[in-house]
Amino acid sequence: MPNKFYEKIYAKLKEVPKGKITTYKILAKAINSKAYRAIGTALKKNPYSPIVPCHRVVRSNKNVGGFAKSSKKKIEMLKKEGIKIKNNKVQNFEKVLYKFNI
């Protein structure tokens, strides 16, 4: 059973719509935390995937980053949603970036 911190992350992440991505840093800020690595751990342990779309969280440098199932699977999932990826980097980053209403 996920702890309260993880549940807070999962609840917020469900706001990210299909065809958009967010970053670990933006997600952390949205839940009022600076625990970026802990967010990565929570996403890796996400028991609600794909309902909680952890594949939509990428690094601030536009790199796709890791994924519990594999980076290749993450890229496939993002491409299916219309996100363009080239050399493991999100293309049109600002255009597809989702920022939470804080």
Secondary structure, 3 states (H helix, E strand, C coil): CCCHHHHHHHHHHCCCCCCCEEEHHHHHHHCCCCCHHHHHHHHHCCCCCCCCCHHHEECCCCECCCCCCCHHHHHHHHHHCCCCEECCEECCHHHHECCCCC
